[in-house]
Amino acid sequence: MTDPQFMVDHLRDDLALRLYAFKLGYIRDLDPEQTGRLAARLDYPFDWNRESALHQQAGELLDKYSLRATLYILAKAGDFARQNGRKLLIILFDPYRAMADMQKGGARYDQEIVDYLRKEKFNYFDMNEVHLRDYRKYSLNFEAYMKEYFIGHYNPRGNNFFAYSIKNVVVNWLDPKPITYQKPNPESNEFKGYIVGYY
């Protein structure tokens, strides 16, 4: 991704990238035929006559596109796991949109994904919910809370918080469990030694 020509060659016709760039104002035009086909496929009423709302519509269509693609990938991943006797754990985490919406009491934009995971009985872990429970413990405003854990991505404190938040979920999910989390078998004759240090 550090080679500009590679990026141009491989993303020149990427419709999601074009919608995103248009939404942010980096480009001025969308391909009406290509965009119209996608909008029709996703039952989104894209109205080219509402010029003042074209950027907003591009963002909404991009959301529908990304959520539909995510549902498709989840279905494929779920089928693969079932057919191959594998376990699958889905981790939800979107601190800059979903979590921000949720802390204001609003609906999360990816609720369709959460509903699908519940309906199809996927094993999933929602870090957005974990952070919101943590946030409610403090008298910080949300922006100040985010600065405690994030510098764009997680800072070291955020990485630590995430690791300890998901640890038990992962341990309970694994079979066999890591040796440090296995319960000793009382019927085993295997010697269990201990090292104790005094200073």
LOKEKOL-592044 format. One line per field, with one value per atom (N, C-alpha, C): residue number from 0; chain; residue in three letters; x, y, z. Coordinates in steps of 0.1 Angstrom, whole numbers, plus 5000, padded with zeros to 4 digits. Each point is the difference from the previous one (the first is absolute). Example, Ala and Ser with C-alpha at 12.3 -4.5 7.8 and 13.67 -1.06 7.14 Angstrom:
resi <- c(0/0/0/1/1/1);
chain <- c(A/A/A/A/A/A);
resn <- c(ALA/ALA/ALA/SER/SER/SER);
X <- c(5132/4991/5009/4996/5009/4992);
Y <- c(4943/5012/5012/5011/5011/5011);
Z <- c(5078/5000/5000/4993/5000/5008);
***
This chain:
resi <- c(0/0/0/1/1/1/2/2/2/3/3/3/4/4/4/5/5/5/6/6/6/7/7/7/8/8/8/9/9/9/10/10/10/11/11/11/12/12/12/13/13/13/14/14/14/15/15/15/16/16/16/17/17/17/18/18/18/19/19/19/20/20/20/21/21/21/22/22/22/23/23/23/24/24/24/25/25/25/26/26/26/27/27/27/28/28/28/29/29/29/30/30/30/31/31/31/32/32/32/33/33/33/34/34/34/35/35/35/36/36/36/37/37/37/38/38/38/39/39/39/40/40/40/41/41/41/42/42/42/43/43/43/44/44/44/45/45/45/46/46/46/47/47/47/48/48/48/49/49/49/50/50/50/51/51/51/52/52/52/53/53/53/54/54/54/55/55/55/56/56/56/57/57/57/58/58/58/59/59/59/60/60/60/61/61/61/62/62/62/63/63/63/64/64/64/65/65/65/66/66/66/67/67/67/68/68/68/69/69/69/70/70/70/71/71/71/72/72/72/73/73/73/74/74/74/75/75/75/76/76/76/77/77/77/78/78/78/79/79/79/80/80/80/81/81/81/82/82/82/83/83/83/84/84/84/85/85/85/86/86/86/87/87/87/88/88/88/89/89/89/90/90/90/91/91/91/92/92/92/93/93/93/94/94/94/95/95/95/96/96/96/97/97/97/98/98/98/99/99/99/100/100/100/101/101/101/102/102/102/103/103/103/104/104/104/105/105/105/106/106/106/107/107/107/108/108/108/109/109/109/110/110/110/111/111/111/112/112/112/113/113/113/114/114/114/115/115/115/116/116/116/117/117/117/118/118/118/119/119/119/120/120/120/121/121/121/122/122/122/123/123/123/124/124/124/125/125/125/126/126/126/127/127/127/128/128/128/129/129/129/130/130/130/131/131/131/132/132/132/133/133/133/134/134/134/135/135/135/136/136/136/137/137/137/138/138/138/139/139/139/140/140/140/141/141/141/142/142/142/143/143/143/144/144/144/145/145/145/146/146/146/147/147/147/148/148/148/149/149/149/150/150/150/151/151/151/152/152/152/153/153/153/154/154/154/155/155/155/156/156/156/157/157/157/158/158/158/159/159/159/160/160/160/161/161/161/162/162/162/163/163/163/164/164/164/165/165/165/166/166/166/167/167/167/168/168/168/169/169/169/170/170/170/171/171/171/172/172/172/173/173/173/174/174/174/175/175/175/176/176/176/177/177/177/178/178/178/179/179/179/180/180/180/181/181/181/182/182/182/183/183/183/184/184/184/185/185/185/186/186/186/187/187/187/188/188/188/189/189/189/190/190/190/191/191/191/192/192/192/193/193/193/194/194/194/195/195/195/196/196/196/197/197/197/198/198/198);
chain <- c(A/A/A/A/A/A/A/A/A/A/A/A/A/A/A/A/A/A/A/A/A/A/A/A/A/A/A/A/A/A/A/A/A/A/A/A/A/A/A/A/A/A/A/A/A/A/A/A/A/A/A/A/A/A/A/A/A/A/A/A/A/A/A/A/A/A/A/A/A/A/A/A/A/A/A/A/A/A/A/A/A/A/A/A/A/A/A/A/A/A/A/A/A/A/A/A/A/A/A/A/A/A/A/A/A/A/A/A/A/A/A/A/A/A/A/A/A/A/A/A/A/A/A/A/A/A/A/A/A/A/A/A/A/A/A/A/A/A/A/A/A/A/A/A/A/A/A/A/A/A/A/A/A/A/A/A/A/A/A/A/A/A/A/A/A/A/A/A/A/A/A/A/A/A/A/A/A/A/A/A/A/A/A/A/A/A/A/A/A/A/A/A/A/A/A/A/A/A/A/A/A/A/A/A/A/A/A/A/A/A/A/A/A/A/A/A/A/A/A/A/A/A/A/A/A/A/A/A/A/A/A/A/A/A/A/A/A/A/A/A/A/A/A/A/A/A/A/A/A/A/A/A/A/A/A/A/A/A/A/A/A/A/A/A/A/A/A/A/A/A/A/A/A/A/A/A/A/A/A/A/A/A/A/A/A/A/A/A/A/A/A/A/A/A/A/A/A/A/A/A/A/A/A/A/A/A/A/A/A/A/A/A/A/A/A/A/A/A/A/A/A/A/A/A/A/A/A/A/A/A/A/A/A/A/A/A/A/A/A/A/A/A/A/A/A/A/A/A/A/A/A/A/A/A/A/A/A/A/A/A/A/A/A/A/A/A/A/A/A/A/A/A/A/A/A/A/A/A/A/A/A/A/A/A/A/A/A/A/A/A/A/A/A/A/A/A/A/A/A/A/A/A/A/A/A/A/A/A/A/A/A/A/A/A/A/A/A/A/A/A/A/A/A/A/A/A/A/A/A/A/A/A/A/A/A/A/A/A/A/A/A/A/A/A/A/A/A/A/A/A/A/A/A/A/A/A/A/A/A/A/A/A/A/A/A/A/A/A/A/A/A/A/A/A/A/A/A/A/A/A/A/A/A/A/A/A/A/A/A/A/A/A/A/A/A/A/A/A/A/A/A/A/A/A/A/A/A/A/A/A/A/A/A/A/A/A/A/A/A/A/A/A/A/A/A/A/A/A/A/A/A/A/A/A/A/A/A/A/A/A/A/A/A/A/A/A/A/A/A/A/A/A/A/A/A/A/A/A/A/A/A/A/A/A/A/A/A/A/A/A/A/A/A/A/A/A/A/A/A/A/A/A/A/A/A/A/A/A/A/A/A/A/A/A/A/A/A);
resn <- c(MET/MET/MET/THR/THR/THR/ASP/ASP/ASP/PRO/PRO/PRO/GLN/GLN/GLN/PHE/PHE/PHE/MET/MET/MET/VAL/VAL/VAL/ASP/ASP/ASP/HIS/HIS/HIS/LEU/LEU/LEU/ARG/ARG/ARG/ASP/ASP/ASP/ASP/ASP/ASP/LEU/LEU/LEU/ALA/ALA/ALA/LEU/LEU/LEU/ARG/ARG/ARG/LEU/LEU/LEU/TYR/TYR/TYR/ALA/ALA/ALA/PHE/PHE/PHE/LYS/LYS/LYS/LEU/LEU/LEU/GLY/GLY/GLY/TYR/TYR/TYR/ILE/ILE/ILE/ARG/ARG/ARG/ASP/ASP/ASP/LEU/LEU/LEU/ASP/ASP/ASP/PRO/PRO/PRO/GLU/GLU/GLU/GLN/GLN/GLN/THR/THR/THR/GLY/GLY/GLY/ARG/ARG/ARG/LEU/LEU/LEU/ALA/ALA/ALA/ALA/ALA/ALA/ARG/ARG/ARG/LEU/LEU/LEU/ASP/ASP/ASP/TYR/TYR/TYR/PRO/PRO/PRO/PHE/PHE/PHE/ASP/ASP/ASP/TRP/TRP/TRP/ASN/ASN/ASN/ARG/ARG/ARG/GLU/GLU/GLU/SER/SER/SER/ALA/ALA/ALA/LEU/LEU/LEU/HIS/HIS/HIS/GLN/GLN/GLN/GLN/GLN/GLN/ALA/ALA/ALA/GLY/GLY/GLY/GLU/GLU/GLU/LEU/LEU/LEU/LEU/LEU/LEU/ASP/ASP/ASP/LYS/LYS/LYS/TYR/TYR/TYR/SER/SER/SER/LEU/LEU/LEU/ARG/ARG/ARG/ALA/ALA/ALA/THR/THR/THR/LEU/LEU/LEU/TYR/TYR/TYR/ILE/ILE/ILE/LEU/LEU/LEU/ALA/ALA/ALA/LYS/LYS/LYS/ALA/ALA/ALA/GLY/GLY/GLY/ASP/ASP/ASP/PHE/PHE/PHE/ALA/ALA/ALA/ARG/ARG/ARG/GLN/GLN/GLN/ASN/ASN/ASN/GLY/GLY/GLY/ARG/ARG/ARG/LYS/LYS/LYS/LEU/LEU/LEU/LEU/LEU/LEU/ILE/ILE/ILE/ILE/ILE/ILE/LEU/LEU/LEU/PHE/PHE/PHE/ASP/ASP/ASP/PRO/PRO/PRO/TYR/TYR/TYR/ARG/ARG/ARG/ALA/ALA/ALA/MET/MET/MET/ALA/ALA/ALA/ASP/ASP/ASP/MET/MET/MET/GLN/GLN/GLN/LYS/LYS/LYS/GLY/GLY/GLY/GLY/GLY/GLY/ALA/ALA/ALA/ARG/ARG/ARG/TYR/TYR/TYR/ASP/ASP/ASP/GLN/GLN/GLN/GLU/GLU/GLU/ILE/ILE/ILE/VAL/VAL/VAL/ASP/ASP/ASP/TYR/TYR/TYR/LEU/LEU/LEU/ARG/ARG/ARG/LYS/LYS/LYS/GLU/GLU/GLU/LYS/LYS/LYS/PHE/PHE/PHE/ASN/ASN/ASN/TYR/TYR/TYR/PHE/PHE/PHE/ASP/ASP/ASP/MET/MET/MET/ASN/ASN/ASN/GLU/GLU/GLU/VAL/VAL/VAL/HIS/HIS/HIS/LEU/LEU/LEU/ARG/ARG/ARG/ASP/ASP/ASP/TYR/TYR/TYR/ARG/ARG/ARG/LYS/LYS/LYS/TYR/TYR/TYR/SER/SER/SER/LEU/LEU/LEU/ASN/ASN/ASN/PHE/PHE/PHE/GLU/GLU/GLU/ALA/ALA/ALA/TYR/TYR/TYR/MET/MET/MET/LYS/LYS/LYS/GLU/GLU/GLU/TYR/TYR/TYR/PHE/PHE/PHE/ILE/ILE/ILE/GLY/GLY/GLY/HIS/HIS/HIS/TYR/TYR/TYR/ASN/ASN/ASN/PRO/PRO/PRO/ARG/ARG/ARG/GLY/GLY/GLY/ASN/ASN/ASN/ASN/ASN/ASN/PHE/PHE/PHE/PHE/PHE/PHE/ALA/ALA/ALA/TYR/TYR/TYR/SER/SER/SER/ILE/ILE/ILE/LYS/LYS/LYS/ASN/ASN/ASN/VAL/VAL/VAL/VAL/VAL/VAL/VAL/VAL/VAL/ASN/ASN/ASN/TRP/TRP/TRP/LEU/LEU/LEU/ASP/ASP/ASP/PRO/PRO/PRO/LYS/LYS/LYS/PRO/PRO/PRO/ILE/ILE/ILE/THR/THR/THR/TYR/TYR/TYR/GLN/GLN/GLN/LYS/LYS/LYS/PRO/PRO/PRO/ASN/ASN/ASN/PRO/PRO/PRO/GLU/GLU/GLU/SER/SER/SER/ASN/ASN/ASN/GLU/GLU/GLU/PHE/PHE/PHE/LYS/LYS/LYS/GLY/GLY/GLY/TYR/TYR/TYR/ILE/ILE/ILE/VAL/VAL/VAL/GLY/GLY/GLY/TYR/TYR/TYR/TYR/TYR/TYR);
X <- c(5008/4992/5008/5014/5008/5004/4996/5003/4987/5001/4989/4994/5009/4996/4992/5005/4992/4986/4999/4987/4991/5005/4992/4996/5009/4997/4989/5001/4991/4987/4999/4988/4994/5005/4994/4985/4995/4986/4992/5006/4994/4988/4988/4988/4999/5004/4999/5010/5012/5009/4995/4994/4995/4989/4991/4989/5006/5010/5006/5007/5008/5007/4990/4989/4989/4994/4996/4994/5009/5013/5009/5004/4996/5003/5013/5007/5013/4998/4989/4997/4986/4998/4988/4989/5003/4991/4999/4988/4998/4994/5003/4995/4985/4991/4986/4995/5006/4995/5004/5013/5005/4994/4998/4994/4986/4993/4986/4997/5009/4998/5002/5010/5001/4989/4995/4988/4988/4998/4988/5002/5012/5002/4998/5003/4998/4987/4991/4987/5002/5010/5002/4996/4991/4994/5010/5011/5009/4994/4999/4993/5011/5003/5010/4995/4987/4994/5002/5003/5002/5015/5005/5014/5006/4993/5005/5002/4993/5001/5008/5007/5008/5011/5007/5010/4995/4989/4993/4995/4994/4995/5011/5012/5011/5005/5000/5003/4991/4987/4989/5001/5002/5002/5012/5011/5012/4998/4992/4997/4992/4990/4992/5009/5009/5009/5009/5006/5009/4993/4989/4992/4996/4995/4996/5012/5012/5012/5004/4999/5003/4991/4987/4991/5003/5004/5004/5013/5010/5012/4997/4992/4996/4994/4991/4993/5010/5009/5010/5009/5005/5008/4993/4988/4992/4998/4997/4999/5013/5011/5013/5003/4998/5003/4991/4988/4991/5004/5003/5004/5014/5008/5013/5003/4989/5001/5008/4999/5008/4991/5006/4993/5003/4991/5001/4996/5008/4997/5001/4989/4999/5002/5009/5002/4995/4991/4994/5007/5005/5007/5001/4993/5000/4999/5011/4999/4996/5002/4998/4986/4993/4986/4990/5001/4989/5001/5012/5001/4996/5004/4996/4985/4994/4985/4993/5006/4994/5001/5011/5002/4990/4996/4990/4986/4998/4987/4993/5008/4994/5002/4993/5001/5014/5006/5013/4998/5008/4998/5001/5008/5002/4990/4989/4991/4995/5000/4996/5010/5013/5010/4997/4998/4998/4987/4990/4987/5003/5008/5003/5008/5010/5008/4992/4990/4991/4991/4994/4991/5006/5012/5007/5009/4999/5007/5015/5005/5015/5005/5012/5007/5007/4997/5006/5002/5010/5004/4999/4993/4998/5008/5012/5008/4994/4991/4993/4993/4993/4992/5009/5011/5010/5005/5003/5005/4989/4988/4990/4997/5000/4999/5011/5012/5011/4999/4996/4998/4990/4989/4990/5005/5011/5006/5006/5003/5008/4991/5006/4993/5006/5008/5006/4989/5002/4992/5006/4992/5004/5014/5002/5012/5012/4999/5011/5002/4989/5001/5008/4997/5006/5015/5004/5014/5008/4993/5007/5004/4993/5003/5005/4998/5002/5009/5008/5008/4998/4987/4996/4997/5010/4998/5002/5000/5002/5014/5001/5013/5004/5011/5003/4990/4994/4989/4988/4997/4989/5002/5013/5003/4999/5004/4999/4986/4992/4985/4993/5003/4994/5004/5013/5005/4994/4999/4993/4985/4994/4986/4996/5008/4996/5007/5009/5007/4991/4991/4991/4992/4995/4993/5008/5012/5009/5003/5003/5004/4988/4988/4988/4997/5004/4997/5010/5012/5010/4998/5003/4999/5011/5011/5002/5004/4998/5004/5015/5006/5014/5004/5011/5004/4998/5003/4999/4985/4990/4986/4993/5008/4994/4998/4989/4998/5007/5007/5008/4990/5005/4992/5004/4990/5003/5004/4996/5003/5014/5006/5013/5011/5009/5012/5012/4998/5011/5004/5013/5005/4998/4995/4999/5010/5010/5010/4997/5005/4998/5014/5002/5012/4996/5006/4996/5013/5000/5011/4998/5010/5000/5011/4997/5010/5001);
Y <- c(4988/5012/5013/4998/5012/5003/4992/5002/5007/5013/5007/4994/4995/4994/4987/4992/4988/5003/5010/5004/5005/5008/5005/4988/4991/4989/4991/4997/4991/5006/5013/5006/5010/5001/5010/4999/4987/4998/4995/5002/4996/5009/4995/5009/5005/4991/5004/5012/4999/5011/5013/4998/5012/5007/4992/5005/5007/4994/5006/5013/5000/5012/5011/4997/5010/5005/4991/5004/5010/4999/5009/5012/5000/5012/4999/4988/4999/4999/4995/5000/5007/5004/5008/4992/4988/4993/4985/4995/4986/4995/4987/4994/4997/5007/4998/4986/4994/4986/4990/5001/4991/5002/5012/5004/4996/5002/4997/4985/4992/4986/4995/5005/4996/5004/5013/5005/4991/4996/4992/4986/4995/4986/5000/5012/5001/5007/5002/5007/5013/5008/5013/5010/5009/5010/5012/4997/5011/5010/5013/5010/5010/5000/5008/5015/5002/5013/5008/4993/5007/5003/5010/5002/5004/5007/5004/4988/4989/4988/4989/5002/4989/4994/5009/4995/4991/5005/4992/4987/5000/4988/4990/5005/4992/4993/5007/4994/4989/5003/4990/4988/5002/4988/4992/5007/4993/4991/5006/4992/4988/5001/4989/4989/5005/4991/4993/5007/4994/4990/5003/4991/4988/5001/4989/4991/5006/4992/4992/5007/4994/4988/5001/4989/4988/5003/4990/4992/5008/4994/4992/5005/4993/4986/5001/4987/4990/5005/4991/4995/5008/4996/4990/5002/4991/4987/5000/4987/4992/5007/4994/4994/5007/4995/4987/5001/4988/4988/5002/4989/4994/5007/4996/4997/5000/4998/5010/5012/5011/5009/5007/5010/5014/5009/5013/5010/5010/5010/5013/5008/5013/5011/5009/5011/5013/5007/5012/5012/5009/5012/5011/5011/5012/5012/5004/5011/5013/5003/5013/5002/4989/5002/4993/4987/4992/5004/5000/5003/5015/5009/5014/5002/4993/5001/4994/4989/4993/5008/5007/5008/5012/5004/5011/4995/4987/4994/4998/5001/4998/4986/4997/4986/4999/4989/4998/4997/5005/4999/4985/4992/4986/4990/5005/4992/4988/5001/4989/4988/5003/4990/4993/5008/4994/4991/5005/4992/4987/5000/4988/4990/5005/4992/4993/5007/4994/4990/5003/4992/4986/5001/4989/4993/5005/4994/4999/5011/5001/5003/4995/5003/5013/5011/5013/5008/5009/5008/5015/5008/5014/5009/5004/5009/5014/5004/5013/5000/4989/4999/5000/4994/4999/5014/5008/5013/5009/4999/5008/4997/4988/4997/5006/5000/5006/5015/5006/5015/5005/4992/5004/5001/4994/5000/5013/5008/5013/5012/5011/5013/5008/4993/5006/5002/5010/5001/4989/4997/4989/5003/5012/5004/4998/5004/4998/4985/4992/4986/4993/5004/4994/5003/5012/5004/4991/4994/4991/4987/4996/4987/5001/5011/5000/5011/4998/5010/4998/4999/4996/4985/4992/4986/4999/4988/4999/5005/5006/5003/4988/4999/4988/4997/5010/4998/4994/5004/4994/4985/4997/4987/4991/5005/4992/4998/5010/4999/4990/5001/4990/4986/4998/4986/4994/5008/4995/4999/5008/4999/4987/4996/4988/4987/5001/4989/4988/5002/4989/4994/5009/4995/4991/5003/4992/4987/5001/4988/4990/5005/4992/4994/5006/4996/4989/5000/4990/4987/4989/4987/4992/4996/5001/5014/5003/5013/5001/5012/5002/4994/4994/4992/5008/5013/5008/5001/4997/5001/4987/4989/4987/4997/4994/4995/4987/4999/4988/4988/4989/4987/4994/4999/4995/4985/4993/4986/4997/5011/4998/4998/4990/4998/5009/5008/5008/5010/5001/5009/5014/5008/5015/5007/5006/5006/5015/5006/5015/5006/5011/5008/5012/5002/5011/5008/5013/5008/5009/5002/5010/5010/5012/5011/5008);
Z <- c(5000/5000/5000/5000/5000/4985/4991/4986/4993/4997/4994/4988/4991/4987/5003/5009/5004/5005/5008/5005/4989/4991/4989/4991/4997/4991/5006/5013/5007/5005/5002/5006/4991/4987/4991/4998/5000/4997/5013/5011/5013/5003/4999/5002/5015/5009/5014/5003/4994/5002/4994/4988/4993/5008/5006/5008/5013/5005/5012/4997/4989/4996/4996/4994/4996/5013/5009/5013/5007/5000/5007/4991/4988/4991/4993/5000/4993/4985/4996/4985/4998/4988/4997/4993/4994/4992/5004/4998/5001/4987/4997/4987/5003/4993/5002/4997/4990/4996/5011/5004/5010/5013/5004/5013/5000/4989/4999/5001/4993/5001/5014/5008/5013/5009/4998/5008/4997/4988/4997/5006/5000/5006/5015/5006/5015/5004/4990/5003/5007/4995/5005/4990/5004/4990/4998/4992/4998/4990/5004/4993/4995/4987/4994/4999/5001/4999/5013/5011/5013/5001/4993/4999/5014/5008/5013/5009/4997/5009/4993/4990/4993/5009/5007/5009/5011/5005/5011/4994/4989/4994/4996/4996/4997/5013/5011/5013/5004/4998/5004/4991/4988/4990/5004/5003/5004/5013/5010/5012/4996/4992/4996/4993/4991/4993/5009/5009/5010/5009/5005/5009/4992/4988/4992/4997/4997/4998/5013/5011/5013/5002/4998/5002/4991/4988/4990/5005/5005/5005/5013/5009/5012/4996/4991/4996/4994/4992/4994/5011/5009/5011/5009/5003/5008/4994/4987/4992/5000/4998/5000/5013/5011/5014/5002/4997/5002/4992/4987/4992/5003/5007/5003/5015/5008/5014/5007/4996/5007/5008/5009/5008/4994/5002/4995/5011/5002/5010/4992/5000/4994/5010/4997/5009/4994/5006/4996/5007/4992/5006/4990/5003/4992/5009/5006/5009/4995/4987/4995/4993/4998/4995/5009/5001/5007/5015/5006/5014/5003/4991/5002/4999/4991/4999/5012/5005/5012/5012/5002/5012/5001/4988/5000/5001/5001/5002/4986/4989/4987/4996/4988/4994/4994/5001/4993/4986/4991/4986/4995/5008/4996/5008/5004/5008/4992/4986/4992/5001/5003/5002/5013/5011/5013/5000/4993/4999/4993/4989/4993/5008/5008/5008/5011/5005/5010/4994/4989/4993/4996/4995/4995/5010/5013/5011/4999/4994/5000/5014/5002/5012/4998/5007/4997/5013/4999/5012/4995/5007/4996/5009/4996/5007/5002/4991/5002/5013/5003/5012/5013/4999/5011/5003/4989/5003/5005/4996/5005/5015/5004/5014/5008/4994/5007/5001/4989/4999/5010/5003/5009/5015/5002/5014/5004/4989/5003/4997/5005/4998/4988/4992/4988/4990/4991/4988/4990/4990/4991/4993/4996/4993/5009/5013/5009/5003/5001/5002/4988/4988/4988/5000/5005/5001/5010/5009/5010/4993/4989/4994/4985/4994/4985/4996/4990/4993/4985/4996/4986/5001/5003/5004/5015/5006/5014/5004/5011/5007/5008/5007/5008/5011/5006/5010/4993/4988/4993/4996/4996/4997/5012/5011/5013/5004/4998/5004/4991/4987/4991/5003/5002/5003/5012/5011/5012/4999/4991/4998/4993/4990/4992/5005/5010/5004/5004/5009/5005/4989/4990/4989/4992/4997/4992/5008/5012/5008/5001/5002/5000/4987/4989/4987/4995/5005/4996/5006/4992/5005/4993/5006/5014/5004/5013/5005/5001/5000/5002/5014/5001/5012/5013/4999/5012/5005/4991/5004/5001/4999/5002/5014/5004/5014/5002/5011/5003/5002/4995/5001/5013/5010/5013/5000/4989/4999/4994/4995/4994/5010/4997/5009/4996/4990/4995/5011/5003/5010/4995/5009/4997/5010/4994/5009/5001/5010/5002/5003/4995/5003/5008/5012/5009/5002/4998/5002/5012/5008/5011/4998/5003/4999/5013);
***
